[in-house]
Amino acid sequence: MKKIKIFCTIGPKSLNPRTLYRLEKLGVDLFRINLSHTPVSEIEPTIVFIQKYSQTPVCLDTEGAQIRTGGAVGQERFLKLNEEVRVVAASVATFADGISLQPGLVIDQLAEGDLLSLDFNSVLVQVISLHKGRDNSRVLAKVLSAGVIGANKAVTLHRRIKLDAITPKDKEAVKIGKKHGIKNYALSFANSAEDVALFRKITGKGTNVIAKIESRQGHAQLRQILGAADAILIDRGDLSREISLSLIPFYQRHIISEANRAGKEVYVATNLLESMRDKITPTRAEVNDVVNTLMMGADGLVLAAETAIGNWPIESTTMIRRLIDQYQLALSKDIIQQEDNVISSLINPHGGVLVNRLNEHADMEALKKLPALHVPETVDMDVEQICLGTYSPIDGFMGKGDLYGVLDHNRLTDKIVWTMPVILQKWAKEIAHIRRGNTVALQRGPRREIFATMDIAEKFKIDLDEVCLKWFGTNDAAHPGVERTKHLGDHCLAGRLTLVKRRKSPFSLYEFSPSEYRRIFEARGWSKVVGFHTRNVPHRGHEMIQKKALDAIHCDGLLISPVTGQKKRGDFLTEVIFSSYAKLIEQGYLPPEKVFLGSFPTYSRYAGPREAVFTALCRKNYGCSHFIMGRDHTGVGQYYGPVAAQEFMQSLDSIGIEPIFFDEVFYCHDCHDHVFFCGHNSGSTRRISGTQLRQMIEDDEPVPEWMLRPEVSAVIVQQKKITKGVFV
């Protein structure tokens, strides 16, 4: 039977003769020094002290390629929701100046829109502006999830940047380790076999190199890393900064299985007996976790905070030893069962999995040699939303089967409910050079910038009259959706897409991918989220149904996501909509802690009931469990009845996201309130008419407070001074 190892992290609570002695007697195999929490000045004294009182080997665990907060030990700062704070380099500023980051080179690599999780997602911020130049610390961020941040805490940037695999501090620590005969070293955030090879050159021959898997990149390169390292350590804490917490057990199982197959030892760290930092006994869940980790095939267990700063380092190690012994006594063989089903606190995406067709590392020179096709802005937006997963499960423009499946049966060919055609239309002469089987480079803008590729699977002709009648319920050329569709072309290209360059948007600070929306919701602790789609400024009727939706089903939060793409003449300008909602939230008319304002970066189809369900499915992919559908939802003119969208939704099979239906909102002068129905006569009630509201704004008439908040009216007046209008 194989030996299962125990590693104990040495810190203030265990760096004493008695504890070191007891831990050695318990059979601890390695004493770990965590360089992320050990100043250079303390490395040598710590090694000397351990070696004086114990024969147990020491392992130096590097800082590695990680981002951490700066500041002095013990410092804390509370960041409020929607607060704007500076992001500064720890080397040039103090903690009090803002969010200080180390290493300082991170600051230069930040970009507008970046999301930063601080201290294991307790705080989430978004970079909203940069000021390049001599002062590289002038970065401004907005707090998306409030909380306390402290010094030397882990930070996750939700995209890859260049970080040195081995820091200057790590190199100095290795020199000290060599001086004292240290043979065991752990490389934190090992992201490639090359990282491990470089580290081994520094540690020298005859050393034992443990590669720590604690990032997506490390997991992606797992097999190569296994070939280069002597052993693998799974740091579940840092890994959970990049991987959903609910997926960590499955990643652990997979990594252990791969390491076992490669014949390399694999150890597991983080939160094994976390409760024993303060209590003398663990929880049942912790005991179950440890035993199941061993049953997966782990070769060792790593205690961190439990022995470094916890009150019961000996007792924690005793419990680990007891569990190992009992496991080996009770088990005649390892039982490793692969489990594929993942349960999330948020609703599953439509079809089960978010589409991800983004490749920002494509060979652009090679793409220039492909057949090219220039497309309009609407296609550009569709491509991005397909590839980012907003339209999941769709991963490309529809073929003939999917198109007519949607038009005739509201289903894709795989039987998944879908109501909106997503097609690429062109006239025959525009695509005469394109053949089935081609990979085509899609171009945008006047400079014909390549932004995506499309693998052509089909090329077919459509009857525009037939398609429009089924799609919009009319062939009337005055219908904006019919007008657009008939203008685009009577031939379609179908095929899978790959996005290679995201578009620039004036509303980029409001734009989030489905995975980013989900990350934000989880950071706020939301599992029940209601979505609201709009292309209008918020009148009092909107405000009422939004609040009612939050209260009626006890949702954690509300996502308000205005559409940002092309609109018809007479629609509100997008910037006016965002400014109006931002003012409502700022003034507290909508509760800031329960509302998130983000964009829906596509365009209005004006397809009535079909569009209503389509917008709900997209919000499902964002993570919304519920969706508001009022009267005349996504309506246009007199083409659709006031409850047509609600009736259409009810006619479909369950689509996962729950609709919340609302009737028309009135203001009752006798009730002095907004109501759906109150029983007073019609002379006391007033309709909140969007058409009337637009006309009053156009004519510069004062809008009554019962129809529009004065603060929103002020936003509109100010916007009219700047742009001479608020409508498209």
Secondary structure, 3 states (H helix, E strand, C coil): CCCCEEEEECCCCCCCHHHHHHHHHCCCCEEEEEHHHCCHHHHHHHHHHHHHHCCCCEEEECCCCCEEECCCCCCEEEECCCCEEEEEECCCCCHHHCEEEECCHHHHHCCCCCEEEECCCCEEEEEEEECCCCCCCCEEEEEEECEEEECCCEEEECCCCCCCCCCHHHHHHHHHHHHCCCCEEEECCCCCHHHHHHHHHHHCCCCEEEEEECCHHHHHCHHHHHHHCCEEEEEHHHHCCCCCHHHHHHHHHHHHHHHHHHCCEEEEECCCCHHHHCCCCCCHHHHHHHHHHHHHCCCEEEECHHHHCCCCHHHHHHHHHHHHHHHHHHCCCCCCCCCCCCCCCCCCCCCCCCCCCECCCCCHHHHCCCCEEECCHHHHHHHHHHHHCCCCCCCEECCHHHHHHHHHHCECCCCCECCCCCCEEECHHHHCCCCCCCEEEEEECCCCEEEEEEEEEEEEECCHHHHHHHHHCCCCCCCHHHHHHHHHCCEEEEEEEEECCCCCCCCHHHCCCHHHHHHHHHHCCCCCEEEEEECCCCCHHHHHHHHHHHHHCCCCEEEEEEECCCCCCCCECHHHHHHHHHHHHHCCCCCHHHEEECCECCCCCCCCHHHHHHHHHHHHHHCCCEEEECCCCCCCCCCCCCCHHHHHHHHCCCCCCEEEECCCCEEECCCCEEECCCCCCHHHEEECCHHHHHHHHHCCCCCCCCCCCHHHHHHHHHHHHHHCCCEC
